[in-house]
Every structure is written in C-alpha cells, then in structure tokens.
Amino acid sequence: MNIPSPYLTIEAFSQHSGLSKSTIRDMIADGRLPVRGKSADMKRGKVLINLLALYTDASKGCDVSLNA
C-alpha cells in the first residue's frame, strides 16, 4: 500500500475523495474524519486530514500490515 502523503488539506481531500468540502467539514465536526491536532498558537492554521489514521483504521479486521 502506498500512502501519497500522511496529511491532506480539505481541498485536496475533496479532490481525492469526490466529497464536497461542506460534507468533509461535517465529517470532521462529528469525528468521522481524523485531523492533525493544532497547538494553541496555530488555531487559524489549515485543517489537515490525517490519512495515515484513516488507512490504519480501514485496515483493521483485514489481513493487512502497514510497514515503513
């Protein structure tokens, strides 16, 4: 399995998944999409969706191992 990048912006994830930006924001708000945490001084920074966490979660229950 090749993960192109560990994180994607909302815009890039929208292009990658075909989901609208508003749907993605809703999924982030209700916890269906994991995002990179921000420190207190980065509150206005870009939201980054954690693809590695998504791939890891998707692989649970399958006979798949993730190696570096």
PQR file of N, CA, C, O and H, with PARSE charges and radii, in Angstrom:
ATOM      1  N   MET A   1       0.848  -1.162   0.000 -0.4000 1.5000
ATOM      2  CA  MET A   1       0.000   0.000   0.000 -0.0000 2.0000
ATOM      3  C   MET A   1       0.898   1.230   0.000  0.5500 1.7000
ATOM      4  O   MET A   1       1.869   1.296   0.754 -0.5500 1.4000
ATOM      5  N   ASN A   2       0.579   2.184  -0.829 -0.4000 1.5000
ATOM      6  CA  ASN A   2       1.359   3.414  -0.913 -0.0000 2.0000
ATOM      7  C   ASN A   2       0.485   4.589  -0.493  0.5500 1.7000
ATOM      8  O   ASN A   2      -0.516   4.890  -1.144 -0.5500 1.4000
ATOM      9  H   ASN A   2      -0.210   2.130  -1.441  0.4000 1.0000
ATOM     10  N   ILE A   3       0.862   5.246   0.589 -0.4000 1.5000
ATOM     11  CA  ILE A   3       0.135   6.422   1.061 -0.0000 2.0000
ATOM     12  C   ILE A   3       0.866   7.637   0.516  0.5500 1.7000
ATOM     13  O   ILE A   3       2.015   7.879   0.887 -0.5500 1.4000
ATOM     14  H   ILE A   3       1.675   5.002   1.118  0.4000 1.0000
ATOM     15  N   PRO A   4       0.219   8.418  -0.369 -0.5600 1.5000
ATOM     16  CA  PRO A   4       0.906   9.519  -1.038  0.2800 2.0000
ATOM     17  C   PRO A   4       1.407  10.603  -0.092  0.5500 1.7000
ATOM     18  O   PRO A   4       2.471  11.182  -0.309 -0.5500 1.4000
ATOM     19  N   SER A   5       0.646  10.872   0.944 -0.4000 1.5000
ATOM     20  CA  SER A   5       1.014  11.895   1.914 -0.0000 2.0000
ATOM     21  C   SER A   5       0.298  11.564   3.215  0.5500 1.7000
ATOM     22  O   SER A   5      -0.842  11.103   3.173 -0.5500 1.4000
ATOM     23  H   SER A   5      -0.219  10.402   1.120  0.4000 1.0000
ATOM     24  N   PRO A   6       0.926  11.782   4.373 -0.5600 1.5000
ATOM     25  CA  PRO A   6       0.237  11.459   5.620  0.2800 2.0000
ATOM     26  C   PRO A   6      -0.921  12.409   5.933  0.5500 1.7000
ATOM     27  O   PRO A   6      -1.824  12.055   6.690 -0.5500 1.4000
ATOM     28  N   TYR A   7      -0.898  13.601   5.358 -0.4000 1.5000
ATOM     29  CA  TYR A   7      -1.944  14.594   5.616 -0.0000 2.0000
ATOM     30  C   TYR A   7      -2.399  15.233   4.311  0.5500 1.7000
ATOM     31  O   TYR A   7      -1.607  15.404   3.384 -0.5500 1.4000
ATOM     32  H   TYR A   7      -0.164  13.888   4.743  0.4000 1.0000
ATOM     33  N   LEU A   8      -3.689  15.586   4.243 -0.4000 1.5000
ATOM     34  CA  LEU A   8      -4.227  16.343   3.112 -0.0000 2.0000
ATOM     35  C   LEU A   8      -5.076  17.488   3.636  0.5500 1.7000
ATOM     36  O   LEU A   8      -5.730  17.362   4.671 -0.5500 1.4000
ATOM     37  H   LEU A   8      -4.333  15.447   4.995  0.4000 1.0000
ATOM     38  N   THR A   9      -5.064  18.604   2.922 -0.4000 1.5000
ATOM     39  CA  THR A   9      -5.963  19.711   3.248 -0.0000 2.0000
ATOM     40  C   THR A   9      -7.387  19.303   2.883  0.5500 1.7000
ATOM     41  O   THR A   9      -7.598  18.308   2.191 -0.5500 1.4000
ATOM     42  H   THR A   9      -4.532  18.707   2.081  0.4000 1.0000
ATOM     43  N   ILE A  10      -8.351  20.072   3.350 -0.4000 1.5000
ATOM     44  CA  ILE A  10      -9.748  19.810   2.994 -0.0000 2.0000
ATOM     45  C   ILE A  10      -9.920  19.856   1.480  0.5500 1.7000
ATOM     46  O   ILE A  10     -10.615  19.018   0.905 -0.5500 1.4000
ATOM     47  H   ILE A  10      -8.180  20.881   3.912  0.4000 1.0000
ATOM     48  N   GLU A  11      -9.292  20.827   0.839 -0.4000 1.5000
ATOM     49  CA  GLU A  11      -9.411  20.976  -0.612 -0.0000 2.0000
ATOM     50  C   GLU A  11      -8.856  19.752  -1.340  0.5500 1.7000
ATOM     51  O   GLU A  11      -9.493  19.222  -2.250 -0.5500 1.4000
ATOM     52  H   GLU A  11      -8.727  21.508   1.306  0.4000 1.0000
ATOM     53  N   ALA A  12      -7.667  19.309  -0.935 -0.4000 1.5000
ATOM     54  CA  ALA A  12      -7.041  18.149  -1.576 -0.0000 2.0000
ATOM     55  C   ALA A  12      -7.836  16.873  -1.300  0.5500 1.7000
ATOM     56  O   ALA A  12      -7.980  16.030  -2.185 -0.5500 1.4000
ATOM     57  H   ALA A  12      -7.149  19.739  -0.196  0.4000 1.0000
ATOM     58  N   PHE A  13      -8.352  16.727  -0.079 -0.4000 1.5000
ATOM     59  CA  PHE A  13      -9.142  15.544   0.257 -0.0000 2.0000
ATOM     60  C   PHE A  13     -10.440  15.531  -0.546  0.5500 1.7000
ATOM     61  O   PHE A  13     -10.914  14.469  -0.949 -0.5500 1.4000
ATOM     62  H   PHE A  13      -8.234  17.412   0.641  0.4000 1.0000
ATOM     63  N   SER A  14     -11.008  16.701  -0.775 -0.4000 1.5000
ATOM     64  CA  SER A  14     -12.218  16.816  -1.592 -0.0000 2.0000
ATOM     65  C   SER A  14     -11.954  16.316  -3.008  0.5500 1.7000
ATOM     66  O   SER A  14     -12.753  15.562  -3.564 -0.5500 1.4000
ATOM     67  H   SER A  14     -10.623  17.563  -0.447  0.4000 1.0000
ATOM     68  N   GLN A  15     -10.847  16.729  -3.581 -0.4000 1.5000
ATOM     69  CA  GLN A  15     -10.488  16.276  -4.931 -0.0000 2.0000
ATOM     70  C   GLN A  15     -10.206  14.773  -4.949  0.5500 1.7000
ATOM     71  O   GLN A  15     -10.603  14.071  -5.879 -0.5500 1.4000
ATOM     72  H   GLN A  15     -10.198  17.341  -3.130  0.4000 1.0000
ATOM     73  N   HIS A  16      -9.527  14.291  -3.928 -0.4000 1.5000
ATOM     74  CA  HIS A  16      -9.141  12.879  -3.835 -0.0000 2.0000
ATOM     75  C   HIS A  16     -10.361  11.974  -3.638  0.5500 1.7000
ATOM     76  O   HIS A  16     -10.440  10.898  -4.231 -0.5500 1.4000
ATOM     77  H   HIS A  16      -9.204  14.861  -3.172  0.4000 1.0000
ATOM     78  N   SER A  17     -11.304  12.408  -2.809 -0.4000 1.5000
ATOM     79  CA  SER A  17     -12.430  11.555  -2.431 -0.0000 2.0000
ATOM     80  C   SER A  17     -13.691  11.793  -3.254  0.5500 1.7000
ATOM     81  O   SER A  17     -14.550  10.916  -3.346 -0.5500 1.4000
ATOM     82  H   SER A  17     -11.240  13.282  -2.327  0.4000 1.0000
ATOM     83  N   GLY A  18     -13.801  12.981  -3.852 -0.4000 1.5000
ATOM     84  CA  GLY A  18     -15.022  13.327  -4.569 -0.0000 2.0000
ATOM     85  C   GLY A  18     -16.114  13.879  -3.667  0.5500 1.7000
ATOM     86  O   GLY A  18     -17.212  14.177  -4.135 -0.5500 1.4000
ATOM     87  H   GLY A  18     -13.103  13.693  -3.776  0.4000 1.0000
ATOM     88  N   LEU A  19     -15.823  14.018  -2.375 -0.4000 1.5000
ATOM     89  CA  LEU A  19     -16.786  14.584  -1.428 -0.0000 2.0000
ATOM     90  C   LEU A  19     -16.716  16.105  -1.474  0.5500 1.7000
ATOM     91  O   LEU A  19     -15.665  16.680  -1.759 -0.5500 1.4000
ATOM     92  H   LEU A  19     -14.931  13.775  -1.994  0.4000 1.0000
ATOM     93  N   SER A  20     -17.847  16.752  -1.191 -0.4000 1.5000
ATOM     94  CA  SER A  20     -17.846  18.215  -1.155 -0.0000 2.0000
ATOM     95  C   SER A  20     -17.125  18.701   0.097  0.5500 1.7000
ATOM     96  O   SER A  20     -17.020  17.975   1.086 -0.5500 1.4000
ATOM     97  H   SER A  20     -18.700  16.285  -0.959  0.4000 1.0000
ATOM     98  N   LYS A  21     -16.638  19.918   0.045 -0.4000 1.5000
ATOM     99  CA  LYS A  21     -15.930  20.494   1.197 -0.0000 2.0000
ATOM    100  C   LYS A  21     -16.854  20.599   2.404  0.5500 1.7000
ATOM    101  O   LYS A  21     -16.416  20.395   3.536 -0.5500 1.4000
ATOM    102  H   LYS A  21     -16.724  20.507  -0.759  0.4000 1.0000
ATOM    103  N   SER A  22     -18.130  20.914   2.178 -0.4000 1.5000
ATOM    104  CA  SER A  22     -19.059  21.030   3.311 -0.0000 2.0000
ATOM    105  C   SER A  22     -19.300  19.663   3.958  0.5500 1.7000
ATOM    106  O   SER A  22     -19.414  19.572   5.180 -0.5500 1.4000
ATOM    107  H   SER A  22     -18.487  21.080   1.258  0.4000 1.0000
ATOM    108  N   THR A  23     -19.377  18.616   3.162 -0.4000 1.5000
ATOM    109  CA  THR A  23     -19.526  17.264   3.715 -0.0000 2.0000
ATOM    110  C   THR A  23     -18.294  16.887   4.524  0.5500 1.7000
ATOM    111  O   THR A  23     -18.409  16.301   5.601 -0.5500 1.4000
ATOM    112  H   THR A  23     -19.285  18.690   2.169  0.4000 1.0000
ATOM    113  N   ILE A  24     -17.131  17.218   4.015 -0.4000 1.5000
ATOM    114  CA  ILE A  24     -15.885  16.924   4.730 -0.0000 2.0000
ATOM    115  C   ILE A  24     -15.843  17.675   6.053  0.5500 1.7000
ATOM    116  O   ILE A  24     -15.461  17.104   7.074 -0.5500 1.4000
ATOM    117  H   ILE A  24     -17.037  17.694   3.141  0.4000 1.0000
ATOM    118  N   ARG A  25     -16.228  18.937   6.049 -0.4000 1.5000
ATOM    119  CA  ARG A  25     -16.249  19.712   7.303 -0.0000 2.0000
ATOM    120  C   ARG A  25     -17.224  19.098   8.304  0.5500 1.7000
ATOM    121  O   ARG A  25     -16.929  19.030   9.497 -0.5500 1.4000
ATOM    122  H   ARG A  25     -16.538  19.401   5.219  0.4000 1.0000
ATOM    123  N   ASP A  26     -18.390  18.649   7.822 -0.4000 1.5000
ATOM    124  CA  ASP A  26     -19.357  17.982   8.701 -0.0000 2.0000
ATOM    125  C   ASP A  26     -18.764  16.699   9.285  0.5500 1.7000
ATOM    126  O   ASP A  26     -18.950  16.408  10.466 -0.5500 1.4000
ATOM    127  H   ASP A  26     -18.630  18.705   6.853  0.4000 1.0000
ATOM    128  N   MET A  27     -18.052  15.937   8.459 -0.4000 1.5000
ATOM    129  CA  MET A  27     -17.445  14.689   8.918 -0.0000 2.0000
ATOM    130  C   MET A  27     -16.341  14.947   9.942  0.5500 1.7000
ATOM    131  O   MET A  27     -16.159  14.160  10.871 -0.5500 1.4000
ATOM    132  H   MET A  27     -17.901  16.173   7.499  0.4000 1.0000
ATOM    133  N   ILE A  28     -15.612  16.037   9.776 -0.4000 1.5000
ATOM    134  CA  ILE A  28     -14.595  16.419  10.761 -0.0000 2.0000
ATOM    135  C   ILE A  28     -15.272  16.812  12.069  0.5500 1.7000
ATOM    136  O   ILE A  28     -14.846  16.404  13.149 -0.5500 1.4000
ATOM    137  H   ILE A  28     -15.760  16.676   9.021  0.4000 1.0000
ATOM    138  N   ALA A  29     -16.334  17.612  11.957 -0.4000 1.5000
ATOM    139  CA  ALA A  29     -17.032  18.106  13.147 -0.0000 2.0000
ATOM    140  C   ALA A  29     -17.617  16.970  13.984  0.5500 1.7000
ATOM    141  O   ALA A  29     -17.611  17.042  15.213 -0.5500 1.4000
ATOM    142  H   ALA A  29     -16.680  17.944  11.079  0.4000 1.0000
ATOM    143  N   ASP A  30     -18.124  15.918  13.326 -0.4000 1.5000
ATOM    144  CA  ASP A  30     -18.723  14.836  14.112 -0.0000 2.0000
ATOM    145  C   ASP A  30     -17.771  13.657  14.347  0.5500 1.7000
ATOM    146  O   ASP A  30     -18.188  12.602  14.824 -0.5500 1.4000
ATOM    147  H   ASP A  30     -18.129  15.859  12.328  0.4000 1.0000
ATOM    148  N   GLY A  31     -16.488  13.847  14.009 -0.4000 1.5000
ATOM    149  CA  GLY A  31     -15.467  12.870  14.361 -0.0000 2.0000
ATOM    150  C   GLY A  31     -15.268  11.727  13.382  0.5500 1.7000
ATOM    151  O   GLY A  31     -14.520  10.797  13.683 -0.5500 1.4000
ATOM    152  H   GLY A  31     -16.149  14.704  13.622  0.4000 1.0000
ATOM    153  N   ARG A  32     -15.910  11.760  12.220 -0.4000 1.5000
ATOM    154  CA  ARG A  32     -15.734  10.679  11.245 -0.0000 2.0000
ATOM    155  C   ARG A  32     -14.428  10.781  10.474  0.5500 1.7000
ATOM    156  O   ARG A  32     -13.975   9.794   9.895 -0.5500 1.4000
ATOM    157  H   ARG A  32     -16.518  12.516  11.975  0.4000 1.0000
ATOM    158  N   LEU A  33     -13.813  11.966  10.459 -0.4000 1.5000
ATOM    159  CA  LEU A  33     -12.515  12.145   9.808 -0.0000 2.0000
ATOM    160  C   LEU A  33     -11.506  12.643  10.835  0.5500 1.7000
ATOM    161  O   LEU A  33     -11.750  13.653  11.496 -0.5500 1.4000
ATOM    162  H   LEU A  33     -14.181  12.768  10.930  0.4000 1.0000
ATOM    163  N   PRO A  34     -10.379  11.955  10.979 -0.5600 1.5000
ATOM    164  CA  PRO A  34      -9.356  12.400  11.930  0.2800 2.0000
ATOM    165  C   PRO A  34      -8.536  13.549  11.340  0.5500 1.7000
ATOM    166  O   PRO A  34      -8.213  13.552  10.152 -0.5500 1.4000
ATOM    167  N   VAL A  35      -8.213  14.503  12.174 -0.4000 1.5000
ATOM    168  CA  VAL A  35      -7.406  15.638  11.729 -0.0000 2.0000
ATOM    169  C   VAL A  35      -6.180  15.780  12.616  0.5500 1.7000
ATOM    170  O   VAL A  35      -6.150  15.307  13.752 -0.5500 1.4000
ATOM    171  H   VAL A  35      -8.475  14.500  13.139  0.4000 1.0000
ATOM    172  N   ARG A  36      -5.180  16.438  12.071 -0.4000 1.5000
ATOM    173  CA  ARG A  36      -3.959  16.712  12.832 -0.0000 2.0000
ATOM    174  C   ARG A  36      -4.279  17.754  13.887  0.5500 1.7000
ATOM    175  O   ARG A  36      -4.911  18.768  13.591 -0.5500 1.4000
ATOM    176  H   ARG A  36      -5.204  16.822  11.148  0.4000 1.0000
ATOM    177  N   GLY A  37      -3.849  17.510  15.107 -0.4000 1.5000
ATOM    178  CA  GLY A  37      -4.081  18.451  16.186 -0.0000 2.0000
ATOM    179  C   GLY A  37      -3.300  19.739  15.983  0.5500 1.7000
ATOM    180  O   GLY A  37      -2.239  19.751  15.360 -0.5500 1.4000
ATOM    181  H   GLY A  37      -3.335  16.686  15.347  0.4000 1.0000
ATOM    182  N   LYS A  38      -3.845  20.817  16.520 -0.4000 1.5000
ATOM    183  CA  LYS A  38      -3.178  22.119  16.415 -0.0000 2.0000
ATOM    184  C   LYS A  38      -2.804  22.598  17.810  0.5500 1.7000
ATOM    185  O   LYS A  38      -3.512  22.337  18.783 -0.5500 1.4000
ATOM    186  H   LYS A  38      -4.707  20.808  17.026  0.4000 1.0000
ATOM    187  N   SER A  39      -1.689  23.295  17.891 -0.4000 1.5000
ATOM    188  CA  SER A  39      -1.315  23.895  19.165 -0.0000 2.0000
ATOM    189  C   SER A  39      -2.106  25.191  19.340  0.5500 1.7000
ATOM    190  O   SER A  39      -2.731  25.674  18.396 -0.5500 1.4000
ATOM    191  H   SER A  39      -1.114  23.507  17.101  0.4000 1.0000
ATOM    192  N   ALA A  40      -2.076  25.737  20.521 -0.4000 1.5000
ATOM    193  CA  ALA A  40      -2.852  26.935  20.821 -0.0000 2.0000
ATOM    194  C   ALA A  40      -2.489  28.110  19.920  0.5500 1.7000
ATOM    195  O   ALA A  40      -3.352  28.928  19.604 -0.5500 1.4000
ATOM    196  H   ALA A  40      -1.568  25.344  21.287  0.4000 1.0000
ATOM    197  N   ASP A  41      -1.234  28.208  19.501 -0.4000 1.5000
ATOM    198  CA  ASP A  41      -0.822  29.335  18.663 -0.0000 2.0000
ATOM    199  C   ASP A  41      -1.091  29.087  17.170  0.5500 1.7000
ATOM    200  O   ASP A  41      -0.786  29.944  16.341 -0.5500 1.4000
ATOM    201  H   ASP A  41      -0.532  27.543  19.758  0.4000 1.0000
ATOM    202  N   MET A  42      -1.653  27.931  16.827 -0.4000 1.5000
ATOM    203  CA  MET A  42      -1.932  27.617  15.419 -0.0000 2.0000
ATOM    204  C   MET A  42      -3.430  27.484  15.138  0.5500 1.7000
ATOM    205  O   MET A  42      -3.813  26.788  14.198 -0.5500 1.4000
ATOM    206  H   MET A  42      -1.900  27.235  17.501  0.4000 1.0000
ATOM    207  N   LYS A  43      -4.274  28.128  15.922 -0.4000 1.5000
ATOM    208  CA  LYS A  43      -5.714  27.960  15.788 -0.0000 2.0000
ATOM    209  C   LYS A  43      -6.230  28.324  14.407  0.5500 1.7000
ATOM    210  O   LYS A  43      -7.224  27.757  13.955 -0.5500 1.4000
ATOM    211  H   LYS A  43      -3.963  28.693  16.686  0.4000 1.0000
ATOM    212  N   ARG A  44      -5.579  29.254  13.731 -0.4000 1.5000
ATOM    213  CA  ARG A  44      -6.062  29.692  12.434 -0.0000 2.0000
ATOM    214  C   ARG A  44      -5.359  28.989  11.267  0.5500 1.7000
ATOM    215  O   ARG A  44      -5.557  29.357  10.109 -0.5500 1.4000
ATOM    216  H   ARG A  44      -4.771  29.715  14.098  0.4000 1.0000
ATOM    217  N   GLY A  45      -4.557  28.001  11.568 -0.4000 1.5000
ATOM    218  CA  GLY A  45      -3.851  27.268  10.516 -0.0000 2.0000
ATOM    219  C   GLY A  45      -4.791  26.372   9.714  0.5500 1.7000
ATOM    220  O   GLY A  45      -5.954  26.193  10.075 -0.5500 1.4000
ATOM    221  H   GLY A  45      -4.396  27.703  12.508  0.4000 1.0000
ATOM    222  N   LYS A  46      -4.278  25.818   8.634 -0.4000 1.5000
ATOM    223  CA  LYS A  46      -5.069  24.916   7.786 -0.0000 2.0000
ATOM    224  C   LYS A  46      -5.411  23.635   8.533  0.5500 1.7000
ATOM    225  O   LYS A  46      -4.620  23.126   9.327 -0.5500 1.4000
ATOM    226  H   LYS A  46      -3.333  25.963   8.341  0.4000 1.0000
ATOM    227  N   VAL A  47      -6.596  23.132   8.261 -0.4000 1.5000
ATOM    228  CA  VAL A  47      -7.014  21.842   8.792 -0.0000 2.0000
ATOM    229  C   VAL A  47      -6.391  20.762   7.915  0.5500 1.7000
ATOM    230  O   VAL A  47      -6.527  20.794   6.692 -0.5500 1.4000
ATOM    231  H   VAL A  47      -7.239  23.545   7.616  0.4000 1.0000
ATOM    232  N   LEU A  48      -5.712  19.811   8.539 -0.4000 1.5000
ATOM    233  CA  LEU A  48      -5.067  18.724   7.806 -0.0000 2.0000
ATOM    234  C   LEU A  48      -5.700  17.393   8.208  0.5500 1.7000
ATOM    235  O   LEU A  48      -5.698  17.026   9.383 -0.5500 1.4000
ATOM    236  H   LEU A  48      -5.602  19.785   9.532  0.4000 1.0000
ATOM    237  N   ILE A  49      -6.234  16.683   7.233 -0.4000 1.5000
ATOM    238  CA  ILE A  49      -6.866  15.395   7.466 -0.0000 2.0000
ATOM    239  C   ILE A  49      -5.775  14.331   7.538  0.5500 1.7000
ATOM    240  O   ILE A  49      -4.904  14.260   6.671 -0.5500 1.4000
ATOM    241  H   ILE A  49      -6.235  16.982   6.279  0.4000 1.0000
ATOM    242  N   ASN A  50      -5.834  13.514   8.573 -0.4000 1.5000
ATOM    243  CA  ASN A  50      -4.812  12.504   8.841 -0.0000 2.0000
ATOM    244  C   ASN A  50      -5.113  11.232   8.039  0.5500 1.7000
ATOM    245  O   ASN A  50      -5.886  10.380   8.476 -0.5500 1.4000
ATOM    246  H   ASN A  50      -6.541  13.572   9.277  0.4000 1.0000
ATOM    247  N   LEU A  51      -4.492  11.118   6.862 -0.4000 1.5000
ATOM    248  CA  LEU A  51      -4.714   9.952   6.005 -0.0000 2.0000
ATOM    249  C   LEU A  51      -4.151   8.678   6.617  0.5500 1.7000
ATOM    250  O   LEU A  51      -4.728   7.602   6.455 -0.5500 1.4000
ATOM    251  H   LEU A  51      -3.863  11.810   6.507  0.4000 1.0000
ATOM    252  N   LEU A  52      -3.040   8.791   7.312 -0.4000 1.5000
ATOM    253  CA  LEU A  52      -2.440   7.606   7.919 -0.0000 2.0000
ATOM    254  C   LEU A  52      -3.410   6.978   8.918  0.5500 1.7000
ATOM    255  O   LEU A  52      -3.546   5.756   8.968 -0.5500 1.4000
ATOM    256  H   LEU A  52      -2.572   9.665   7.444  0.4000 1.0000
ATOM    257  N   ALA A  53      -4.078   7.806   9.709 -0.4000 1.5000
ATOM    258  CA  ALA A  53      -5.069   7.292  10.658 -0.0000 2.0000
ATOM    259  C   ALA A  53      -6.243   6.644   9.921  0.5500 1.7000
ATOM    260  O   ALA A  53      -6.763   5.621  10.369 -0.5500 1.4000
ATOM    261  H   ALA A  53      -3.967   8.799   9.669  0.4000 1.0000
ATOM    262  N   LEU A  54      -6.662   7.227   8.802 -0.4000 1.5000
ATOM    263  CA  LEU A  54      -7.753   6.642   8.014 -0.0000 2.0000
ATOM    264  C   LEU A  54      -7.362   5.279   7.449  0.5500 1.7000
ATOM    265  O   LEU A  54      -8.134   4.324   7.540 -0.5500 1.4000
ATOM    266  H   LEU A  54      -6.240   8.057   8.438  0.4000 1.0000
ATOM    267  N   TYR A  55      -6.164   5.185   6.867 -0.4000 1.5000
ATOM    268  CA  TYR A  55      -5.695   3.918   6.308 -0.0000 2.0000
ATOM    269  C   TYR A  55      -5.535   2.862   7.406  0.5500 1.7000
ATOM    270  O   TYR A  55      -5.885   1.699   7.207 -0.5500 1.4000
ATOM    271  H   TYR A  55      -5.537   5.961   6.793  0.4000 1.0000
ATOM    272  N   THR A  56      -5.010   3.266   8.552 -0.4000 1.5000
ATOM    273  CA  THR A  56      -4.829   2.333   9.664 -0.0000 2.0000
ATOM    274  C   THR A  56      -6.172   1.809  10.140  0.5500 1.7000
ATOM    275  O   THR A  56      -6.327   0.609  10.368 -0.5500 1.4000
ATOM    276  H   THR A  56      -4.725   4.211   8.714  0.4000 1.0000
ATOM    277  N   ASP A  57      -7.146   2.702  10.291 -0.4000 1.5000
ATOM    278  CA  ASP A  57      -8.480   2.300  10.727 -0.0000 2.0000
ATOM    279  C   ASP A  57      -9.134   1.384   9.694  0.5500 1.7000
ATOM    280  O   ASP A  57      -9.774   0.396  10.055 -0.5500 1.4000
ATOM    281  H   ASP A  57      -7.020   3.676  10.106  0.4000 1.0000
ATOM    282  N   ALA A  58      -8.975   1.707   8.425 -0.4000 1.5000
ATOM    283  CA  ALA A  58      -9.572   0.897   7.357 -0.0000 2.0000
ATOM    284  C   ALA A  58      -8.956  -0.497   7.291  0.5500 1.7000
ATOM    285  O   ALA A  58      -9.613  -1.443   6.858 -0.5500 1.4000
ATOM    286  H   ALA A  58      -8.455   2.509   8.132  0.4000 1.0000
ATOM    287  N   SER A  59      -7.707  -0.630   7.715 -0.4000 1.5000
ATOM    288  CA  SER A  59      -7.029  -1.928   7.634 -0.0000 2.0000
ATOM    289  C   SER A  59      -7.383  -2.856   8.792  0.5500 1.7000
ATOM    290  O   SER A  59      -7.073  -4.046   8.739 -0.5500 1.4000
ATOM    291  H   SER A  59      -7.173   0.139   8.067  0.4000 1.0000
ATOM    292  N   LYS A  60      -8.024  -2.335   9.837 -0.4000 1.5000
ATOM    293  CA  LYS A  60      -8.399  -3.179  10.974 -0.0000 2.0000
ATOM    294  C   LYS A  60      -9.403  -4.229  10.505  0.5500 1.7000
ATOM    295  O   LYS A  60     -10.335  -3.920   9.764 -0.5500 1.4000
ATOM    296  H   LYS A  60      -8.276  -1.368   9.880  0.4000 1.0000
ATOM    297  N   GLY A  61      -9.210  -5.435  10.931 -0.4000 1.5000
ATOM    298  CA  GLY A  61     -10.099  -6.514  10.540 -0.0000 2.0000
ATOM    299  C   GLY A  61      -9.731  -7.149   9.211  0.5500 1.7000
ATOM    300  O   GLY A  61     -10.379  -8.101   8.775 -0.5500 1.4000
ATOM    301  H   GLY A  61      -8.453  -5.686  11.533  0.4000 1.0000
ATOM    302  N   CYS A  62      -8.699  -6.631   8.565 -0.4000 1.5000
ATOM    303  CA  CYS A  62      -8.215  -7.203   7.304 -0.0000 2.0000
ATOM    304  C   CYS A  62      -6.847  -7.820   7.557  0.5500 1.7000
ATOM    305  O   CYS A  62      -6.193  -7.532   8.559 -0.5500 1.4000
ATOM    306  H   CYS A  62      -8.173  -5.857   8.919  0.4000 1.0000
ATOM    307  N   ASP A  63      -6.439  -8.651   6.655 -0.4000 1.5000
ATOM    308  CA  ASP A  63      -5.114  -9.253   6.778 -0.0000 2.0000
ATOM    309  C   ASP A  63      -4.105  -8.356   6.065  0.5500 1.7000
ATOM    310  O   ASP A  63      -3.509  -8.737   5.058 -0.5500 1.4000
ATOM    311  H   ASP A  63      -6.970  -8.885   5.840  0.4000 1.0000
ATOM    312  N   VAL A  64      -3.928  -7.138   6.621 -0.4000 1.5000
ATOM    313  CA  VAL A  64      -3.048  -6.136   6.023 -0.0000 2.0000
ATOM    314  C   VAL A  64      -2.114  -5.626   7.107  0.5500 1.7000
ATOM    315  O   VAL A  64      -2.538  -5.385   8.237 -0.5500 1.4000
ATOM    316  H   VAL A  64      -4.412  -6.828   7.439  0.4000 1.0000
ATOM    317  N   SER A  65      -0.845  -5.461   6.763 -0.4000 1.5000
ATOM    318  CA  SER A  65       0.083  -4.847   7.708 -0.0000 2.0000
ATOM    319  C   SER A  65       0.670  -3.601   7.077  0.5500 1.7000
ATOM    320  O   SER A  65       0.946  -3.568   5.878 -0.5500 1.4000
ATOM    321  H   SER A  65      -0.501  -5.656   5.845  0.4000 1.0000
ATOM    322  N   LEU A  66       0.857  -2.589   7.885 -0.4000 1.5000
ATOM    323  CA  LEU A  66       1.437  -1.334   7.422 -0.0000 2.0000
ATOM    324  C   LEU A  66       2.868  -1.264   7.916  0.5500 1.7000
ATOM    325  O   LEU A  66       3.113  -1.224   9.121 -0.5500 1.4000
ATOM    326  H   LEU A  66       0.632  -2.616   8.859  0.4000 1.0000
ATOM    327  N   ASN A  67       3.802  -1.249   6.999 -0.4000 1.5000
ATOM    328  CA  ASN A  67       5.223  -1.170   7.330 -0.0000 2.0000
ATOM    329  C   ASN A  67       5.823   0.056   6.683  0.5500 1.7000
ATOM    330  O   ASN A  67       5.391   0.482   5.612 -0.5500 1.4000
ATOM    331  H   ASN A  67       3.603  -1.281   6.020  0.4000 1.0000
ATOM    332  N   ALA A  68       6.828   0.624   7.342 -0.4000 1.5000
ATOM    333  CA  ALA A  68       7.502   1.798   6.785 -0.0000 2.0000
ATOM    334  C   ALA A  68       8.442   1.406   5.681  0.5500 1.7000
ATOM    335  O   ALA A  68       9.098   2.267   5.095 -0.5500 1.4000
ATOM    336  H   ALA A  68       7.179   0.277   8.211  0.4000 1.0000
TER
END
